[in-house]
């Protein structure tokens, strides 16, 4: 079956004329004569069997048919432009959509994002934050960084690093804490994982008091609540190194516990694309530097 000829020049002439409402201004933009633009539009109108413009003494006005055609034409040229932009430079730009636990995104990934972009300028990284509950396939993601034990159904999982948790609080509150048992007199902020505070108190060698503080689905928000004076957070220390170095946060006790690690995951049934492979390699390298204490 022979494909009908697509009048791209005529469609471009129509789109530019509709944007300027002038054949003359469209001709200047397209670097052709006004007569050429007018001829292209007339040819398109003849092909469609519909008038697209009303010719006025001082310019143009779109007809109902022109108004109906314009959005589709404009969207198509925009899509072509974005596609061609991917071919600029030495490599084809590849979009990579990654779901990321919010705490990891803010505390670890963002400080290193410039290094990744410099190393892989051909990857257009899209970061979608979540609270560790993510459906990679349903959300159209290439992969996800999440916290846990690495056992997610149907997913490949590459370990990045552990992130031990310890109590974190502002200096003024920390001044009231001489020993772990003193935490019983403070509001203890908690995540939806109910075993974290009991696990920490067991590691510290004392009984766990009743936990009645607010529940958070993000360590980042939990620590922000602690900074605003709402209690003591139990959170992954390395994700808040900047706040600790600045003196906004204090880790009052050296005891920490490990409840899992961060992983890069992707669907087992979908082989990773080159962009995801490159991202995984960069993550592994940067994670190794993190375990050695480097930012």
Beta strands, then each sheet from edge to edge (+ up, - down):
strand 1: 53-56
strand 2: 59-62
strand 3: 94-101
strand 4: 123-130
strand 5: 143-148
strand 6: 155-162
strand 7: 165-168
strand 8: 190-191
strand 9: 215-216
strand 10: 233-236
strand 11: 261-267
sheet 1: 1+ 2-
sheet 2: 4+ 3+ 5+ 11- 6+
sheet 3: 7+ 10-
sheet 4: 8+ 9+
end
